[in-house]
Amino acid sequence: MGKNWGAKIAKTAVFVTPLAGLMLVMGFGEQVDDDSCPGSLAFEKSQQIVEQRPGVVDMAWRDFRWVDDCRFALGGYADVATDRGVNRTDFELVVAFDPQTHRWQQISLSMTQ
């Protein structure tokens, strides 16, 4: 049990540690210069918002782009569980970084079948 159990703990730690770090940065904000927007965090936050929607079991992005003034758009599709099975739904999400609160905000989310 010793070797197998230790390997499972190590795999769990390798998986959970980056997620915990991302949650801390998103929770407490990120220091940014006035002239820059953290696009990598915008992408991560966008994926998190779509994946947390009720019924979403999987998602794939096709297009991630800067819109303007610390706004980013993520487009793709999400597989949504329904009472008749899984439906594939296109989505478009826009998030914005608020430099005063150092937090990401959902501006809009549209999901169409």
Sine and cosine of phi, psi and omega as CSV:
sin_phi,cos_phi,sin_psi,cos_psi,sin_omega,cos_omega
0.00,0.00,-0.49,0.87,-0.11,-0.99
-0.86,0.51,-0.80,0.60,-0.04,-1.00
-0.94,0.35,-0.72,0.69,-0.02,-1.00
-0.90,0.44,-0.69,0.73,-0.01,-1.00
-0.91,0.41,-0.66,0.75,0.02,-1.00
-0.90,0.43,-0.62,0.79,0.03,-1.00
-0.91,0.41,-0.62,0.79,0.03,-1.00
-0.91,0.41,-0.64,0.76,0.03,-1.00
-0.91,0.42,-0.67,0.74,-0.01,-1.00
-0.89,0.45,-0.69,0.73,0.02,-1.00
-0.89,0.45,-0.67,0.75,0.02,-1.00
-0.89,0.45,-0.69,0.72,-0.01,-1.00
-0.90,0.44,-0.66,0.76,0.01,-1.00
-0.90,0.44,-0.58,0.82,0.00,-1.00
-0.98,0.22,-0.68,0.73,-0.14,-0.99
-0.98,0.18,-0.56,0.83,-0.10,-1.00
-0.85,0.53,-0.76,0.65,0.03,-1.00
-0.89,0.45,-0.60,0.80,0.02,-1.00
-0.90,0.43,-0.66,0.75,0.03,-1.00
-0.90,0.44,-0.66,0.75,0.03,-1.00
-0.89,0.46,-0.68,0.73,0.04,-1.00
-0.89,0.45,-0.66,0.75,0.01,-1.00
-0.90,0.44,-0.63,0.78,0.03,-1.00
-0.90,0.43,-0.71,0.71,0.01,-1.00
-0.89,0.46,-0.69,0.72,0.00,-1.00
-0.94,0.35,-0.57,0.82,-0.02,-1.00
-0.95,0.30,-0.63,0.78,-0.07,-1.00
-0.98,-0.17,-0.11,0.99,0.00,-1.00
1.00,-0.08,0.16,-0.99,-0.02,-1.00
-0.75,-0.66,0.70,-0.72,0.06,-1.00
-0.96,0.28,0.83,-0.56,0.02,-1.00
-0.74,-0.67,0.48,-0.88,0.10,-0.99
-0.96,0.27,0.36,-0.93,-0.01,-1.00
-0.89,0.46,-0.45,0.89,-0.09,-1.00
-1.00,-0.09,0.08,1.00,-0.06,-1.00
-0.76,-0.66,0.46,-0.89,0.07,-1.00
-0.82,-0.57,0.72,-0.70,-0.03,-1.00
-0.98,0.21,1.00,0.03,-0.04,-1.00
-0.88,0.47,-0.56,0.83,-0.01,-1.00
-0.91,0.41,-0.63,0.78,0.06,-1.00
-0.95,0.32,-0.54,0.84,0.06,-1.00
-0.88,0.48,-0.67,0.74,0.02,-1.00
-0.90,0.44,-0.73,0.68,0.01,-1.00
-0.88,0.47,-0.70,0.71,0.00,-1.00
-0.90,0.43,-0.64,0.77,0.02,-1.00
-0.88,0.48,-0.72,0.69,0.04,-1.00
-0.88,0.48,-0.67,0.74,0.00,-1.00
-0.87,0.49,-0.68,0.73,-0.02,-1.00
-0.88,0.47,-0.72,0.70,-0.02,-1.00
-0.92,0.39,-0.70,0.71,-0.05,-1.00
-0.91,0.41,-0.41,0.91,-0.01,-1.00
-1.00,0.05,-0.07,1.00,0.05,-1.00
-0.90,0.44,0.60,-0.80,0.00,-1.00
-0.85,0.53,0.77,-0.64,0.07,-1.00
1.00,0.04,-0.21,0.98,-0.02,-1.00
-0.95,0.33,0.85,-0.53,0.00,-1.00
-0.96,-0.29,-0.33,0.94,0.02,-1.00
-0.29,-0.96,0.38,-0.93,0.05,-1.00
-0.51,-0.86,0.42,-0.91,0.09,-1.00
-0.63,-0.77,0.70,-0.71,0.00,-1.00
-0.98,-0.19,0.53,-0.85,0.04,-1.00
-0.91,-0.42,-0.50,0.87,-0.16,-0.99
-0.56,-0.83,0.87,-0.50,0.12,-0.99
-0.82,-0.57,0.83,-0.55,-0.09,-1.00
-0.55,-0.83,0.45,-0.89,0.11,-0.99
-0.97,0.23,0.75,-0.66,0.00,-1.00
-0.99,-0.11,-0.88,0.47,0.09,-1.00
-0.02,-1.00,0.43,-0.90,0.17,-0.99
0.64,0.77,0.88,0.48,0.02,-1.00
0.90,0.44,0.54,0.84,0.10,-0.99
-0.88,-0.47,0.69,-0.72,0.00,-1.00
-0.78,-0.63,0.54,-0.84,0.04,-1.00
-0.88,-0.47,0.67,-0.75,0.06,-1.00
-0.84,-0.55,0.81,-0.59,0.04,-1.00
-0.84,-0.54,0.46,-0.89,0.02,-1.00
0.17,-0.99,-0.52,-0.85,0.07,-1.00
-0.70,-0.72,0.42,-0.91,0.05,-1.00
-0.78,-0.62,0.63,-0.78,0.12,-0.99
-1.00,-0.05,0.86,-0.51,-0.09,-1.00
-0.90,-0.43,0.80,-0.60,0.03,-1.00
-0.97,0.24,0.76,-0.65,0.07,-1.00
-0.79,-0.61,0.05,-1.00,0.03,-1.00
-0.94,0.35,-0.25,0.97,0.03,-1.00
-0.97,-0.25,0.19,0.98,-0.02,-1.00
0.88,-0.48,-0.36,-0.93,-0.03,-1.00
-0.98,-0.18,0.78,-0.63,0.06,-1.00
-0.94,-0.34,0.63,-0.78,0.07,-1.00
-1.00,-0.02,0.79,-0.61,-0.09,-1.00
-0.79,-0.61,0.76,-0.65,0.11,-0.99
-0.97,0.26,0.53,-0.85,0.06,-1.00
-0.64,-0.77,0.40,-0.92,0.12,-0.99
-0.67,-0.74,0.86,-0.51,-0.04,-1.00
-0.85,-0.53,0.69,-0.73,0.10,-1.00
-0.86,-0.51,0.79,-0.61,0.07,-1.00
-0.85,-0.52,0.43,-0.90,0.02,-1.00
-0.69,-0.72,0.55,-0.83,0.04,-1.00
-0.99,-0.10,0.82,-0.58,0.04,-1.00
-1.00,-0.09,0.95,-0.31,-0.07,-1.00
-0.92,0.39,-0.37,0.93,0.00,-1.00
-0.96,0.27,-0.67,0.74,0.00,-1.00
-0.99,-0.11,-0.17,0.98,-0.05,-1.00
0.84,0.54,0.69,0.73,0.01,-1.00
-0.71,-0.71,0.46,-0.89,0.09,-1.00
-1.00,0.07,0.61,-0.79,0.03,-1.00
-0.80,-0.61,0.65,-0.76,0.09,-1.00
-0.98,0.21,0.84,-0.54,0.02,-1.00
-1.00,-0.05,-0.74,0.68,0.04,-1.00
-0.42,-0.91,0.45,-0.89,0.08,-1.00
-0.56,-0.83,0.87,-0.49,0.08,-1.00
-0.86,-0.51,0.72,-0.70,0.03,-1.00
-0.79,-0.61,0.86,-0.52,-0.01,-1.00
-0.80,-0.60,0.51,-0.86,0.02,-1.00
-0.99,-0.17,0.00,0.00,0.00,0.00
